[in-house]
Amino acid sequence: MKWQDIQNIAKKQPVIETFMLTQSPGELSKVRVQLSRWVKGGRLVQVKRGAYILSDEYAFQPADWSYIATFIHRPSYISLHSAMADHGMIPEYVPNITLVTTKRPKTAELHKKLLIYQHIKRELFWGYEVRGDKNFPTFFAEPEKAILDLFYFTSGEITMPFIEEMRFQNMELLNQEKIVKYAKRFKSPKIARATNLLLKSLDKEKKWETL
């Protein structure tokens, strides 16, 4: 296996996996040794066991961290502050990537990127959209679900000062009927109250009964 083999794969794949570099089981140990050397030499970054990307110095294009983040801990989708920033709903730059997963929560620091995964119940794992190439999909929370996930993971009661401090913007993107429908699916009085406060802050108050 030569470095050029790695480069050729990297031109077509956002993540290089060990199986792409072996043609027989007997080659696996040698491939792993060589990959480890390239990681130590700064040419590769290991994003998970058996998966790598080119380091910035050797990459042909910037790493697709949105794809990488959902790839290394599946199933997961980008939500909370990261998704809201991506939708233009909050003014702040969000350096970390925040995700929701049905697996255990974890935090991973990879190549100056902090990936934060929060656990959610399987019955609440919905409300996301698929982006990008069908072979390399990235999963992002819809605007409505990103906000509701924020309410869900925020400890304590959601108050009007909390909503005001978020400095929401471009809220015309928010589908009022959809967020009410989604909020009901949580079957949570806390989420119901928080959603009503949000709608009130937008002068779109709509009271409804929780399920």
C-alpha positions as a Markdown table, in Angstrom:
| # | Residue | x | y | z |
|---|---|---|---|---|
| 1 | Met | 0.0 | 0.0 | 0.0 |
| 2 | Lys | 1.4 | 3.4 | -1.1 |
| 3 | Trp | 0.5 | 6.9 | 0.0 |
| 4 | Gln | -0.9 | 7.5 | -3.5 |
| 5 | Asp | -3.4 | 4.7 | -2.8 |
| 6 | Ile | -4.7 | 6.7 | 0.2 |
| 7 | Gln | -4.8 | 9.9 | -1.9 |
| 8 | Asn | -6.8 | 8.3 | -4.7 |
| 9 | Ile | -9.4 | 7.0 | -2.2 |
| 10 | Ala | -9.6 | 10.4 | -0.5 |
| 11 | Lys | -10.5 | 12.1 | -3.8 |
| 12 | Lys | -13.7 | 10.0 | -3.8 |
| 13 | Gln | -14.5 | 9.2 | -0.2 |
| 14 | Pro | -14.9 | 11.7 | 2.7 |
| 15 | Val | -13.7 | 9.0 | 5.1 |
| 16 | Ile | -11.1 | 6.3 | 4.4 |
| 17 | Glu | -11.9 | 2.9 | 5.9 |
| 18 | Thr | -9.4 | 0.1 | 6.4 |
| 19 | Phe | -11.4 | -2.4 | 4.4 |
| 20 | Met | -11.0 | -0.1 | 1.3 |
| 21 | Leu | -7.2 | -0.8 | 1.5 |
| 22 | Thr | -7.1 | -4.6 | 1.8 |
| 23 | Gln | -7.8 | -7.3 | -0.8 |
| 24 | Ser | -7.2 | -10.2 | 1.6 |
| 25 | Pro | -7.4 | -10.8 | 5.3 |
| 26 | Gly | -3.7 | -11.4 | 5.4 |
| 27 | Glu | -3.0 | -7.8 | 4.5 |
| 28 | Leu | -4.9 | -6.3 | 7.4 |
| 29 | Ser | -2.1 | -6.3 | 10.0 |
| 30 | Lys | 0.3 | -4.7 | 7.6 |
| 31 | Val | -2.2 | -2.1 | 6.5 |
| 32 | Arg | -2.9 | -1.2 | 10.1 |
| 33 | Val | 0.8 | -0.7 | 10.9 |
| 34 | Gln | 1.2 | 1.6 | 7.9 |
| 35 | Leu | -1.9 | 3.6 | 8.8 |
| 36 | Ser | -0.6 | 4.0 | 12.3 |
| 37 | Arg | 2.7 | 5.3 | 11.0 |
| 38 | Trp | 0.9 | 7.9 | 8.8 |
| 39 | Val | -1.2 | 9.0 | 11.8 |
| 40 | Lys | 1.9 | 9.5 | 13.9 |
| 41 | Gly | 3.6 | 11.3 | 11.0 |
| 42 | Gly | 0.7 | 13.7 | 10.7 |
| 43 | Arg | -0.6 | 12.7 | 7.4 |
| 44 | Leu | -3.8 | 11.0 | 8.6 |
| 45 | Val | -6.3 | 11.7 | 11.4 |
| 46 | Gln | -8.0 | 8.7 | 12.9 |
| 47 | Val | -11.7 | 9.6 | 13.4 |
| 48 | Lys | -12.7 | 6.2 | 14.8 |
| 49 | Arg | -11.4 | 2.7 | 14.8 |
| 50 | Gly | -10.7 | 1.7 | 11.2 |
| 51 | Ala | -11.6 | 5.1 | 9.8 |
| 52 | Tyr | -9.4 | 8.0 | 8.7 |
| 53 | Ile | -9.2 | 11.4 | 7.0 |
| 54 | Leu | -6.3 | 13.2 | 5.5 |
| 55 | Ser | -4.8 | 15.9 | 7.7 |
| 56 | Asp | -5.3 | 19.5 | 6.7 |
| 57 | Glu | -1.8 | 19.7 | 5.2 |
| 58 | Tyr | -2.4 | 16.8 | 2.8 |
| 59 | Ala | -6.2 | 17.1 | 2.2 |
| 60 | Phe | -7.5 | 18.0 | -1.3 |
| 61 | Gln | -10.4 | 19.9 | 0.3 |
| 62 | Pro | -11.6 | 20.8 | 3.8 |
| 63 | Ala | -12.9 | 17.9 | 5.8 |
| 64 | Asp | -16.7 | 17.5 | 5.8 |
| 65 | Trp | -17.1 | 17.5 | 9.5 |
| 66 | Ser | -20.9 | 17.4 | 9.3 |
| 67 | Tyr | -20.7 | 14.0 | 7.6 |
| 68 | Ile | -17.8 | 12.8 | 9.8 |
| 69 | Ala | -19.7 | 13.6 | 12.9 |
| 70 | Thr | -22.8 | 11.6 | 12.0 |
| 71 | Phe | -20.6 | 8.8 | 10.5 |
| 72 | Ile | -18.5 | 8.0 | 13.6 |
| 73 | His | -21.5 | 7.6 | 16.0 |
| 74 | Arg | -24.5 | 6.2 | 14.3 |
| 75 | Pro | -27.4 | 6.7 | 14.4 |
| 76 | Ser | -27.2 | 10.5 | 15.0 |
| 77 | Tyr | -28.2 | 13.8 | 13.6 |
| 78 | Ile | -26.9 | 17.3 | 14.0 |
| 79 | Ser | -29.2 | 19.3 | 16.3 |
| 80 | Leu | -29.4 | 21.9 | 19.0 |
| 81 | His | -27.1 | 25.0 | 18.6 |
| 82 | Ser | -25.3 | 23.5 | 15.6 |
| 83 | Ala | -28.4 | 23.0 | 13.6 |
| 84 | Met | -30.0 | 26.3 | 14.7 |
| 85 | Ala | -26.8 | 28.1 | 13.6 |
| 86 | Asp | -26.8 | 26.2 | 10.3 |
| 87 | His | -30.4 | 27.3 | 9.7 |
| 88 | Gly | -29.5 | 30.9 | 10.6 |
| 89 | Met | -31.8 | 31.0 | 13.6 |
| 90 | Ile | -29.2 | 32.2 | 16.1 |
| 91 | Pro | -26.5 | 34.8 | 15.5 |
| 92 | Glu | -23.6 | 33.1 | 17.3 |
| 93 | Tyr | -20.9 | 31.1 | 15.6 |
| 94 | Val | -21.0 | 27.6 | 17.0 |
| 95 | Pro | -17.5 | 26.0 | 17.0 |
| 96 | Asn | -18.5 | 22.6 | 18.3 |
| 97 | Ile | -20.8 | 20.1 | 16.6 |
| 98 | Thr | -23.8 | 19.1 | 18.8 |
| 99 | Leu | -25.7 | 15.9 | 17.9 |
| 100 | Val | -28.5 | 13.7 | 19.1 |
| 101 | Thr | -28.1 | 9.9 | 19.2 |
| 102 | Thr | -30.0 | 6.9 | 20.4 |
| 103 | Lys | -26.7 | 5.5 | 21.6 |
| 104 | Arg | -24.8 | 6.4 | 24.7 |
| 105 | Pro | -23.8 | 10.1 | 25.1 |
| 106 | Lys | -20.2 | 10.9 | 24.4 |
| 107 | Thr | -17.8 | 13.7 | 23.6 |
| 108 | Ala | -15.1 | 13.3 | 21.1 |
| 109 | Glu | -12.3 | 15.8 | 20.3 |
| 110 | Leu | -10.9 | 15.2 | 16.8 |
| 111 | His | -8.4 | 17.4 | 15.1 |
| 112 | Lys | -9.4 | 20.6 | 16.9 |
| 113 | Lys | -13.1 | 19.7 | 16.6 |
| 114 | Leu | -15.3 | 18.9 | 19.6 |
| 115 | Leu | -18.2 | 16.6 | 18.8 |
| 116 | Ile | -20.9 | 16.4 | 21.5 |
| 117 | Tyr | -23.5 | 13.6 | 21.4 |
| 118 | Gln | -26.5 | 13.6 | 23.6 |
| 119 | His | -28.7 | 10.6 | 24.1 |
| 120 | Ile | -32.4 | 10.8 | 23.2 |
| 121 | Lys | -35.0 | 8.1 | 23.5 |
| 122 | Arg | -35.6 | 6.1 | 20.3 |
| 123 | Glu | -39.2 | 7.3 | 20.1 |
| 124 | Leu | -38.0 | 10.9 | 19.9 |
| 125 | Phe | -35.4 | 10.2 | 17.2 |
| 126 | Trp | -37.1 | 11.9 | 14.3 |
| 127 | Gly | -37.5 | 15.4 | 12.7 |
| 128 | Tyr | -34.3 | 15.5 | 10.7 |
| 129 | Glu | -33.6 | 16.0 | 7.0 |
| 130 | Val | -31.1 | 14.2 | 4.8 |
| 131 | Arg | -28.5 | 16.3 | 2.9 |
| 132 | Gly | -25.6 | 15.8 | 0.6 |
| 133 | Asp | -24.7 | 12.9 | -1.7 |
| 134 | Lys | -26.9 | 9.8 | -1.2 |
| 135 | Asn | -23.8 | 7.8 | -0.7 |
| 136 | Phe | -22.5 | 10.1 | 2.0 |
| 137 | Pro | -25.6 | 11.5 | 3.7 |
| 138 | Thr | -25.5 | 14.1 | 6.5 |
| 139 | Phe | -28.5 | 14.4 | 8.9 |
| 140 | Phe | -29.6 | 17.7 | 10.2 |
| 141 | Ala | -32.5 | 18.5 | 12.5 |
| 142 | Glu | -35.3 | 20.5 | 11.0 |
| 143 | Pro | -35.6 | 24.0 | 12.5 |
| 144 | Glu | -38.6 | 23.0 | 14.6 |
| 145 | Lys | -37.0 | 19.9 | 16.0 |
| 146 | Ala | -33.7 | 21.6 | 16.7 |
| 147 | Ile | -35.5 | 24.1 | 19.0 |
| 148 | Leu | -37.5 | 21.3 | 20.7 |
| 149 | Asp | -34.4 | 19.3 | 21.2 |
| 150 | Leu | -32.9 | 22.3 | 22.9 |
| 151 | Phe | -35.9 | 22.6 | 25.2 |
| 152 | Tyr | -35.7 | 18.8 | 25.9 |
| 153 | Phe | -32.0 | 18.8 | 26.9 |
| 154 | Thr | -32.1 | 22.0 | 28.9 |
| 155 | Ser | -32.4 | 21.2 | 32.6 |
| 156 | Gly | -35.2 | 22.9 | 34.5 |
| 157 | Glu | -38.1 | 25.0 | 33.2 |
| 158 | Ile | -37.8 | 27.0 | 30.0 |
| 159 | Thr | -38.5 | 30.7 | 30.8 |
| 160 | Met | -39.1 | 33.7 | 28.7 |
| 161 | Pro | -35.7 | 35.2 | 29.7 |
| 162 | Phe | -34.1 | 32.0 | 28.4 |
| 163 | Ile | -35.9 | 32.3 | 25.1 |
| 164 | Glu | -35.0 | 36.0 | 24.9 |
| 165 | Glu | -31.3 | 35.2 | 25.6 |
| 166 | Met | -31.2 | 32.9 | 22.7 |
| 167 | Arg | -31.8 | 35.9 | 20.4 |
| 168 | Phe | -33.6 | 33.8 | 17.8 |
| 169 | Gln | -33.6 | 35.3 | 14.3 |
| 170 | Asn | -35.0 | 34.5 | 10.8 |
| 171 | Met | -37.9 | 32.9 | 12.6 |
| 172 | Glu | -40.1 | 33.1 | 9.5 |
| 173 | Leu | -38.4 | 29.8 | 8.7 |
| 174 | Leu | -40.3 | 28.3 | 11.6 |
| 175 | Asn | -43.4 | 26.4 | 10.7 |
| 176 | Gln | -45.8 | 27.1 | 13.5 |
| 177 | Glu | -48.2 | 24.2 | 12.8 |
| 178 | Lys | -45.2 | 21.8 | 12.6 |
| 179 | Ile | -43.6 | 22.9 | 15.8 |
| 180 | Val | -46.9 | 22.5 | 17.6 |
| 181 | Lys | -47.4 | 19.0 | 16.1 |
| 182 | Tyr | -43.8 | 18.0 | 16.9 |
| 183 | Ala | -44.1 | 19.4 | 20.5 |
| 184 | Lys | -47.2 | 17.2 | 21.1 |
| 185 | Arg | -45.2 | 14.1 | 20.1 |
| 186 | Phe | -42.9 | 14.7 | 23.1 |
| 187 | Lys | -45.9 | 14.2 | 25.4 |
| 188 | Ser | -44.1 | 16.5 | 27.9 |
| 189 | Pro | -45.8 | 19.4 | 29.8 |
| 190 | Lys | -42.4 | 21.1 | 29.9 |
| 191 | Ile | -42.1 | 21.1 | 26.2 |
| 192 | Ala | -45.7 | 22.2 | 25.8 |
| 193 | Arg | -45.1 | 25.2 | 28.1 |
| 194 | Ala | -41.8 | 26.1 | 26.4 |
| 195 | Thr | -43.4 | 26.0 | 22.9 |
| 196 | Asn | -46.2 | 28.2 | 24.0 |
| 197 | Leu | -43.7 | 30.7 | 25.4 |
| 198 | Leu | -41.7 | 30.6 | 22.1 |
| 199 | Leu | -44.9 | 31.3 | 20.1 |
| 200 | Lys | -45.8 | 34.0 | 22.5 |
| 201 | Ser | -42.4 | 35.6 | 22.0 |
| 202 | Leu | -43.1 | 35.6 | 18.3 |
| 203 | Asp | -46.5 | 37.1 | 18.7 |
| 204 | Lys | -47.9 | 33.9 | 17.4 |
| 205 | Glu | -49.5 | 32.5 | 20.5 |
| 206 | Lys | -51.5 | 29.5 | 20.0 |
| 207 | Lys | -52.6 | 27.5 | 23.1 |
| 208 | Trp | -53.2 | 23.9 | 22.9 |
| 209 | Glu | -53.7 | 20.9 | 25.1 |
| 210 | Thr | -50.8 | 18.5 | 25.7 |
| 211 | Leu | -51.3 | 14.8 | 25.1 |
